[in-house]
Amino acid sequence: MILPRLLLIGTAISMLGAPAHAAEAESKPGKDPAIECGAFFILMAGQTEIAEEERVFADLGNLLLNDVDGRLERMGVSLAERERIGGEAVTRANERMTAGDIDITFADCHVAMESAIDALMPDILTDDVRELLTCGSQFIYSLQSGDFDEATKADLEIASDDQMARAQSILEESGVTAEEQDQVSTFYGLSVGMVLGMGEEPIVEWQKCGEV
């Protein structure tokens, strides 16, 4: 499975400044994380000169914004109004990034991502798959970003490889193509990396991940 390199997550974090920005943000009533997070990732795609990074950020941003657009369309919202809503979201995100306060939490972005995948490919994200992909991604991030002795590195690599392989096996049995598996795992890698990189609590508790 393909996961974003640490460089990709590091690029985003360096553009945002101190990790406390995201960690201190609070979910607000009436605020749709999918559109706020989608706008953020679209902006990140436009700020990198590395093609791989641009693609991953853009793909995740489009996943989230397309999910919002589909929901609004089903509610009877016109195309012109949907375009206005999307444009305003990108403008808000740009203003917040410029001010150094993005006003989102990446844990909320992660939930929105899973919801968007559920809408696009129903039933593939079982509880087991969510947990395995999340824990595997958390271990990979730790392996890439931490300073561990060789024995610990080996343990982290074994755990992450095992969890990602088990997730892949379940997805294959569900009829998910290899390309779709790579896409989903890449989304998880970026999402989990942003959560941990910005100083937020892990999606799944570390002790729980060690037991998965």
Sine and cosine of phi, psi and omega as CSV:
sin_phi,cos_phi,sin_psi,cos_psi,sin_omega,cos_omega
0.00,0.00,0.55,-0.83,-0.03,-1.00
-1.00,-0.10,0.76,-0.65,0.08,-1.00
-0.81,-0.59,0.52,-0.86,0.01,-1.00
-0.87,0.50,0.62,-0.78,0.09,-1.00
-0.92,0.40,0.41,-0.91,0.03,-1.00
-0.85,0.53,-0.52,0.86,0.02,-1.00
-0.82,0.57,-0.64,0.77,-0.03,-1.00
-0.87,0.49,-0.75,0.66,0.00,-1.00
-0.93,0.37,-0.63,0.78,0.02,-1.00
-0.88,0.48,-0.59,0.81,0.04,-1.00
-0.87,0.50,-0.73,0.69,-0.01,-1.00
-0.90,0.44,-0.71,0.71,-0.06,-1.00
-0.91,0.42,-0.63,0.77,0.00,-1.00
-0.91,0.43,-0.54,0.84,0.03,-1.00
-0.95,0.31,-0.46,0.89,-0.06,-1.00
-1.00,0.04,-0.37,0.93,-0.05,-1.00
1.00,-0.02,-0.63,-0.78,-0.11,-0.99
-0.91,0.41,0.66,-0.75,0.03,-1.00
-0.83,0.56,-0.39,0.92,-0.06,-1.00
-0.88,0.47,-0.41,0.91,-0.03,-1.00
-0.82,0.57,-0.77,0.64,-0.02,-1.00
-0.97,0.23,-0.60,0.80,-0.07,-1.00
-0.90,0.44,-0.49,0.87,-0.04,-1.00
-1.00,0.02,-0.20,0.98,-0.01,-1.00
-0.93,0.38,0.51,-0.86,-0.01,-1.00
-0.83,-0.55,0.57,-0.82,0.10,-0.99
-0.92,0.39,0.69,-0.73,-0.03,-1.00
-0.88,-0.47,0.60,-0.80,0.02,-1.00
-0.84,0.55,0.69,-0.72,0.04,-1.00
0.99,0.14,-0.04,1.00,-0.01,-1.00
-1.00,-0.04,0.81,-0.59,-0.04,-1.00
-0.99,-0.11,0.95,-0.30,-0.03,-1.00
-0.85,0.53,-0.53,0.85,-0.05,-1.00
-0.87,0.50,-0.70,0.71,-0.04,-1.00
-0.97,0.24,-0.60,0.80,0.01,-1.00
-0.92,0.38,-0.71,0.70,0.00,-1.00
-0.94,0.33,-0.64,0.77,0.03,-1.00
-0.86,0.51,-0.69,0.72,0.03,-1.00
-0.89,0.46,-0.65,0.76,0.02,-1.00
-0.87,0.50,-0.75,0.66,-0.05,-1.00
-0.92,0.39,-0.55,0.83,0.08,-1.00
-0.89,0.46,-0.68,0.73,0.04,-1.00
-0.90,0.44,-0.64,0.76,0.03,-1.00
-0.88,0.47,-0.60,0.80,0.02,-1.00
-0.88,0.47,-0.56,0.83,-0.03,-1.00
-0.99,0.16,-0.15,0.99,-0.07,-1.00
-0.96,-0.27,0.02,1.00,0.04,-1.00
-0.94,-0.33,0.54,-0.84,0.02,-1.00
-0.98,-0.19,0.05,1.00,-0.02,-1.00
-0.99,-0.13,0.85,-0.53,-0.14,-0.99
-0.85,0.53,-0.67,0.75,-0.02,-1.00
-0.89,0.45,-0.68,0.73,0.01,-1.00
-0.90,0.44,-0.70,0.72,0.01,-1.00
-0.85,0.53,-0.69,0.73,-0.03,-1.00
-0.90,0.44,-0.72,0.69,-0.07,-1.00
-0.92,0.40,-0.73,0.68,0.04,-1.00
-0.86,0.50,-0.71,0.70,-0.03,-1.00
-0.91,0.42,-0.65,0.76,0.00,-1.00
-0.88,0.47,-0.69,0.73,0.01,-1.00
-0.94,0.35,-0.66,0.76,0.05,-1.00
-0.87,0.49,-0.69,0.72,0.01,-1.00
-0.92,0.38,-0.60,0.80,0.07,-1.00
-0.83,0.56,-0.74,0.67,-0.05,-1.00
-0.94,0.35,-0.71,0.70,-0.03,-1.00
-0.93,0.36,-0.59,0.81,0.06,-1.00
-0.92,0.40,-0.55,0.83,0.05,-1.00
-0.90,0.43,-0.70,0.71,0.04,-1.00
-0.89,0.46,-0.72,0.70,-0.03,-1.00
-0.87,0.50,-0.66,0.75,0.02,-1.00
-0.90,0.44,-0.64,0.77,0.01,-1.00
-0.92,0.39,-0.66,0.75,0.02,-1.00
-0.91,0.41,-0.63,0.77,0.02,-1.00
-0.88,0.47,-0.67,0.74,0.02,-1.00
-0.92,0.40,-0.37,0.93,0.05,-1.00
-1.00,0.09,-0.06,1.00,0.02,-1.00
1.00,-0.01,0.23,0.97,0.02,-1.00
-0.96,0.26,0.72,-0.69,-0.07,-1.00
-0.93,0.37,0.33,-0.94,0.02,-1.00
-0.87,0.49,-0.69,0.73,-0.01,-1.00
-0.87,0.49,-0.67,0.74,0.00,-1.00
-0.94,0.35,-0.62,0.79,0.03,-1.00
-0.90,0.43,-0.64,0.77,0.04,-1.00
-0.90,0.43,-0.62,0.79,0.03,-1.00
-0.90,0.43,-0.70,0.72,0.00,-1.00
-0.88,0.48,-0.70,0.71,0.01,-1.00
-0.90,0.43,-0.68,0.74,0.01,-1.00
-0.89,0.45,-0.66,0.75,0.02,-1.00
-0.92,0.40,-0.58,0.82,0.02,-1.00
-0.90,0.43,-0.67,0.74,0.02,-1.00
-0.92,0.40,-0.64,0.77,0.03,-1.00
-0.89,0.47,-0.70,0.71,0.03,-1.00
-0.88,0.48,-0.70,0.71,-0.02,-1.00
-0.89,0.46,-0.65,0.76,0.01,-1.00
-0.91,0.42,-0.67,0.74,0.02,-1.00
-0.89,0.45,-0.65,0.76,-0.02,-1.00
-0.93,0.36,-0.64,0.76,0.03,-1.00
-0.90,0.44,-0.64,0.77,0.02,-1.00
-0.89,0.46,-0.61,0.79,-0.01,-1.00
-0.99,0.16,-0.15,0.99,0.01,-1.00
0.99,0.16,0.35,0.94,0.00,-1.00
-0.65,-0.76,1.00,-0.07,-0.12,-0.99
-0.97,0.24,-0.32,0.95,0.13,-0.99
0.86,0.50,0.55,0.83,0.13,-0.99
-0.69,-0.72,0.36,-0.93,0.17,-0.99
-0.93,-0.37,0.63,-0.77,-0.05,-1.00
-0.97,0.23,-0.27,0.96,0.17,-0.99
-0.91,0.42,-0.63,0.78,0.08,-1.00
-0.91,0.42,-0.63,0.77,0.05,-1.00
-0.87,0.49,-0.62,0.78,-0.02,-1.00
-0.90,0.43,-0.70,0.72,0.04,-1.00
-0.88,0.47,-0.67,0.74,0.01,-1.00
-0.90,0.44,-0.62,0.78,0.04,-1.00
-0.88,0.48,-0.74,0.68,0.00,-1.00
-0.89,0.46,-0.63,0.77,0.03,-1.00
-0.89,0.45,-0.65,0.76,0.01,-1.00
-0.92,0.40,-0.64,0.77,0.05,-1.00
-0.91,0.42,-0.65,0.76,0.04,-1.00
-0.85,0.53,-0.66,0.75,-0.03,-1.00
-0.94,0.34,-0.58,0.81,-0.05,-1.00
-0.99,0.17,-0.64,0.77,-0.03,-1.00
-0.73,-0.68,0.98,0.22,-0.09,-1.00
-0.83,0.56,0.61,-0.79,0.17,-0.99
0.98,0.22,-0.05,1.00,-0.03,-1.00
-0.99,0.15,-0.48,0.88,-0.02,-1.00
-1.00,-0.03,0.98,0.21,0.11,-0.99
-0.94,0.34,0.20,-0.98,0.02,-1.00
-0.84,0.54,-0.65,0.76,0.00,-1.00
-0.90,0.45,-0.69,0.72,-0.02,-1.00
-0.91,0.41,-0.68,0.73,0.03,-1.00
-0.84,0.54,-0.73,0.68,-0.05,-1.00
-0.92,0.39,-0.69,0.72,-0.02,-1.00
-0.91,0.41,-0.70,0.71,0.00,-1.00
-0.91,0.41,-0.63,0.77,0.00,-1.00
-0.93,0.37,-0.76,0.64,-0.01,-1.00
-0.91,0.42,-0.68,0.74,0.04,-1.00
-0.86,0.51,-0.67,0.75,0.02,-1.00
-0.93,0.37,-0.61,0.80,0.04,-1.00
-0.90,0.44,-0.68,0.74,0.02,-1.00
-0.91,0.41,-0.63,0.78,0.02,-1.00
-0.90,0.43,-0.69,0.73,0.03,-1.00
-0.87,0.49,-0.71,0.70,0.01,-1.00
-0.87,0.49,-0.67,0.74,-0.01,-1.00
-0.89,0.47,-0.64,0.77,-0.05,-1.00
-0.98,0.20,-0.51,0.86,-0.14,-0.99
-0.97,-0.25,-0.31,0.95,-0.08,-1.00
-1.00,-0.05,0.21,-0.98,0.04,-1.00
-0.91,-0.40,1.00,-0.08,-0.11,-0.99
-0.89,-0.46,0.36,-0.93,0.12,-0.99
-0.96,0.27,0.19,-0.98,-0.12,-0.99
-0.89,0.46,-0.59,0.81,-0.01,-1.00
-0.91,0.41,-0.67,0.74,0.01,-1.00
-0.92,0.39,-0.67,0.75,0.05,-1.00
-0.85,0.53,-0.67,0.74,0.00,-1.00
-0.90,0.43,-0.66,0.75,0.02,-1.00
-0.90,0.44,-0.69,0.73,0.01,-1.00
-0.90,0.44,-0.65,0.76,-0.01,-1.00
-0.92,0.39,-0.66,0.75,0.03,-1.00
-0.89,0.46,-0.71,0.70,-0.02,-1.00
-0.90,0.44,-0.73,0.69,-0.03,-1.00
-0.92,0.39,-0.68,0.73,0.01,-1.00
-0.88,0.48,-0.68,0.74,-0.01,-1.00
-0.90,0.44,-0.72,0.69,-0.05,-1.00
-0.93,0.38,-0.67,0.75,0.01,-1.00
-0.93,0.38,-0.61,0.79,0.02,-1.00
-0.91,0.40,-0.65,0.76,0.03,-1.00
-0.91,0.40,-0.62,0.78,0.06,-1.00
-0.89,0.45,-0.69,0.72,0.01,-1.00
-0.87,0.49,-0.67,0.75,0.00,-1.00
-0.88,0.47,-0.68,0.73,0.02,-1.00
-0.90,0.43,-0.67,0.74,0.01,-1.00
-0.90,0.43,-0.66,0.75,0.03,-1.00
-0.87,0.49,-0.68,0.73,0.01,-1.00
-0.91,0.42,-0.40,0.92,0.02,-1.00
-1.00,0.06,-0.02,1.00,0.03,-1.00
1.00,0.03,0.22,0.97,0.02,-1.00
-0.97,0.23,0.77,-0.64,-0.04,-1.00
-0.94,0.34,0.29,-0.96,0.01,-1.00
-0.87,0.49,-0.64,0.77,0.02,-1.00
-0.90,0.44,-0.68,0.73,0.03,-1.00
-0.91,0.42,-0.62,0.79,0.05,-1.00
-0.87,0.49,-0.71,0.70,0.01,-1.00
-0.88,0.47,-0.65,0.76,-0.01,-1.00
-0.90,0.44,-0.74,0.68,-0.02,-1.00
-0.90,0.44,-0.70,0.71,-0.01,-1.00
-0.91,0.41,-0.56,0.83,0.05,-1.00
-0.91,0.42,-0.69,0.73,0.06,-1.00
-0.86,0.51,-0.70,0.71,0.01,-1.00
-0.89,0.46,-0.68,0.73,-0.01,-1.00
-0.87,0.49,-0.69,0.72,0.00,-1.00
-0.93,0.36,-0.72,0.70,-0.05,-1.00
-0.89,0.46,-0.77,0.64,0.00,-1.00
-0.90,0.43,-0.64,0.77,0.02,-1.00
-0.89,0.47,-0.62,0.78,0.04,-1.00
-0.93,0.37,-0.65,0.76,0.03,-1.00
-0.85,0.52,-0.80,0.61,-0.04,-1.00
-0.95,0.32,-0.64,0.77,-0.03,-1.00
-0.91,0.42,-0.48,0.88,0.01,-1.00
-1.00,-0.05,0.20,0.98,0.14,-0.99
0.99,0.14,0.26,0.96,0.04,-1.00
-0.99,0.11,0.24,-0.97,0.04,-1.00
-0.92,0.39,0.54,-0.84,0.02,-1.00
-0.87,0.49,0.50,-0.86,0.01,-1.00
-0.88,0.48,-0.71,0.70,0.08,-1.00
-0.90,-0.43,0.72,-0.69,-0.01,-1.00
-0.83,0.56,0.61,-0.79,-0.06,-1.00
-0.85,0.52,-0.66,0.75,0.00,-1.00
-0.87,0.48,-0.66,0.75,0.03,-1.00
-0.90,0.44,-0.67,0.74,0.01,-1.00
-0.88,0.48,-0.57,0.82,0.03,-1.00
-0.93,0.37,-0.30,0.95,-0.02,-1.00
-0.99,-0.17,-0.17,0.99,-0.08,-1.00
-0.94,0.34,0.00,0.00,0.00,0.00
